Amino acid sequence: MLRLPKIVNIELTNFCNANCKMCTYSIMKRRKGFMSSNVFKTVIDKLAELDSIEHIQLHGHGESFLHKDINEFANYAKSKCPNKIISLFTNGVLVEKIPDGFDHIVISFNGGNKKTYEKMMGLNFENAVEKIKNITPKNKVTLQMLLCKSNVDSKEDFEKLWYGWKFGMHDGYYNWAGNLPYDGVHPPPLSGICSRLFIHMSIHWNGIVNLCTQDYEQTTFVGSIITNSITDIYNSPLFVRKRKEQKAGIWSDICKDCSYCKWEHLENDD
C-alpha cells in the first residue's frame, strides 16, 4: 500500500539564537544553512498537489524567524495550500507581527521564572517576556512548556505569567534518539508504534528528506525533495522497512534508543 504523509516539517534553517537544554543545537555537527527560495517553492508546489497533506510546519532544528524570507515563505505556502494548516514552533523573541500566511504559531517557553527559563532556553527572560507580549495578532499564539525534571517546579509560575493567553503543557520529553540525557518527569515508555514513520515527513534546509525529525544530523537519507517525488520518498525501501519493524516490535538503528518515538503511538492503522 502506498503511503503519503499528513504532516510535513520544512526546516527553513538550522541556525538558532537560543541554546535550549532539551535541544541538540549545541552538539549538532551538520552543516548549517538557510533554505533557498527555489527549494522552498519546489517543496510547497509539490505539497500543494497532495490532498493527504493536512499540516505544514515551517520549522526544523533552528529558529525559523532568523530566515530573512520567512514572511514571503509563509504567505507563499498559504497561497498555494489554502486548505492546509501553516504553522511553526519558535522561541518567539524575534517575532513582532505574525505573517498573514501563518494560521498558528507555538512559542516554546520552557521555564516559568527567570532562573529556570534562562537555564532551559539560554535567552534573557525579561527580553523574551516583553517581546512575546508585544506579538500581534495575539489570537494566533500558543505558549507551550515542555515539562521535565529541570523545570517542573516552575509550572505554576508559567501559568501565572501567561494567564489570559492561550497556553499548554506536555510531558512527552525526548532524548533525540539517545543522544541527550533523558530528563522526563515520567519514565520513557518501553514500547509503541511511532506515528512519525506513518504520517510525518521531515525536510531539511538543503532539500534532503531524512527518516524522522529526531535525526538532527541527517544520517538517515531517504531522498531529495528536488529530484524525487514525495510519493517515491515516502515509500522508499528504508521507510517501508522501518514501518514493518515497528509493527513487529523491533527497535533498531536510530529508533533503538529513542524515547520520543515511543511517546508517539499510531492509532487506527491497517
N, C-alpha and C positions, 0 to 999 in steps of 0.2 A: 504494500500500500504506500503510495506517495504521500509524503507529509509536507506541510508548509507551516512556517511559524505564525504565531499570533502577535507576538511582542518582539520588537526589534530595537536593540540598543545601537546607537550610532555614536561612536566616540569622536567628538569634534577635536579634542586634544587630550594628550596625557601629561601636559603641564598642569601644575596646581599651585595656588597661592597659600594653601594650608598644608599641615603635616599631621593628619589625624592618626591617633593611636591605633584605630582599628583598620587602617588602610595600608596598602603596600607601597605607597608613593616613595617613602624613604629608602626602600630596598629595590625598587624597580630598576632593572638594567636595560630594558628595552629602549630603543632609540625614541626620543621624544620629538613630537612634531604637531602640526596642525593640518586638519583635513582641508584639501583644496576645494574650491567651488565646483570644479569639474567632477571630482569624485563624489561630493555630496549630492549634486544634482543627478548624477548617474544612479546613486543609491535610491533617492526619492522617486525618480522616474520608474525604477523597477518595482519599488514597493507599491506605487500607485496602481499598478496593473493587477495586484493581487487582492482579491476580496477577503482572503483569510486574515490579512493584517488588520489588527484592531487598535494597536497601540504602538507609537513610535516615540522612543525616549532618546533625546539628544544629549546623552552623556555616556561616559565610559570610565576611564581611570584618570580623570583630571577634572579641572574646573572649566566647564563649557563657556562661562562668561568671560574667559580670557581670550576667546576667539573673536577677532575683530568683525567677523561677518555673522555673528550669531543672530542679529535681528533679521538680516536678509535670509539666513538659512531657515529660521523658524517660520517666517512668512511664506517662503517658497514651499516648505513642507506642507503647510496648511492649504495653500492654494492648489497644490497637486493632490492632496489627500484630505479633502474637506470632511469626510466622514470617519476619519481615524483620529484618535486622541494623540495630540502632540504635547509632550511633557519633558521634564528633566529633573534631576536632583542637583542641588547646588549648595554651597555653603552660604550663599546669599550676600556676602559683603561687597560684591561687585555689581549687584543688581540695583538699578534705580527704577526704571519703568519696565514692566514685563512686556516683551514684544507681543503684538497682537496675535501672532501665529501660535502662541502657546495657549493651550486650554488650561494648563495647570503646571505649577512648579512646586517641588517639595524641597524645603530648606532643612538640611541636616544641622541640628543644633544640639550637640551631644554632651551638654552639661548645663545644669540649671543655675550655677553661680560662677563667679569669676574664676576661682581656683580650679574647679572641675572642668569648666569649658576650656580654659587655656591649656590645661594638661591634656585634654582629649583632642582638641582641634588645632592647637598651635597658632591660634589667632587671638587678637585682642578682644576681650569680652565687651567692653564699653563701645568700641567702634562697631562691632558686629550687631549689638542690640540697636544702636542708633541707625545704622544702615538699613537693617531689616524693617524696622518700624516705619521707615520712610518709603518703602517699596509701594508702588501702585501698579495695577489695582490690587488692593488687599484681598479681594474675594477669590483670586486665583492662587493664593499662597496657602500651603500647609506646612507647619513646623513639625519636624519629626525628631524624636530622640531614640537612638538605638541603645537600649538598656544593656549594661554589662556590670560586672563587679566593680569596675573602676568609677562608674558614675551613678549607680543606682541610688546612692544616698542623696543625690541632688534632684531626685524625681519631683518632690514637692516644690522645690524652688523653681523648677522648669514650669510646672503647672501654674504657679503664681505669676511668674514672669510673663507668660504668654496667655494669661486669662483674657478672654474676649476674642482671641484669634482661633483659627482652626488649627488644631494640633493633634498629634497622635504619638503613640509609643509602640515599640515592638521589641521582643527579646530573642529574636532569631539570630543570635550572634554567629558569625562565621570566621573561619580561620584561613581563608584564601588557600584552599587545597592543602592545608597542613603547613603553610609557610609562615604563619604568625601564631603565637601562643593563643590558646583558646581562653577567652575571658568572659564567657557567657554566664548569666545568672543561674542557668539550669544546665545540667549535663547534656552534651550533644546527643541527639537521637542515634540509635545504633543501626537503624535501617530505614528504608524508604525507597521510593522511585522518584528520581529527580525530574521535576517538570521542565527544568531548563533544557533538557535534551529533546523535549517533545513539543514545546511551544515557543521557545525563545531563540533568537539569533543575535550574536554579538559581532559587530563590525568595528574594527579599529580604524584609527585616523588615516592609515595608508591604504584602506580598502580591503585589508586582509580579514577574512572571517575565520575565527577560531572556534573551538568546540563550545566554550562557555565563558560567561562573564568572569568566572574565577581565574581564568588563565591570563593573568595580567602580563606575563612575559611573552605571550603569543607563541607557545610551544606546541600547540595542537592545531596546526594549519589544516583547514579543510577546503579552502578555495579563496579566490579573489573576486570581489563584487564587480570588478572592472571587466574581467574576462569570462566569468562563469555566471550562469543563471541562478537565481535564488532556488529554484526547484532542484537543480543539479547539486548545488552545495548542500542543501538541507537533506538530500537523500544520498549523500556520498557514503562510501563504504565505512568511514570512521563513525559517522553519526548512526548509521544502521547498526553497526557492531555494538556501540555503547548502549543503545536503547535495548538491544537484546540482552546484554549483560545485566543491565539494571533490572529488567523484568525477571531475570533468573537469580537475582540477589548477588550478583558478582560485582565487586567494587575493585577496579584495577586502575593502573596508571594514575592520571590526575585526580580521579574520583576516589582513590583508595583512602586518603586521609582527610577528605573534605567534609567539614561539618555542615557547610551551607547547603549542599545538595541534599542532605538528609532532612533538612528543615522543609524542603520543597517537596510536597507529596503530590504525585499525579493522581487525578481522580477521573473516573468515568472514561477510561481509555480502553479501546478494544484491542 
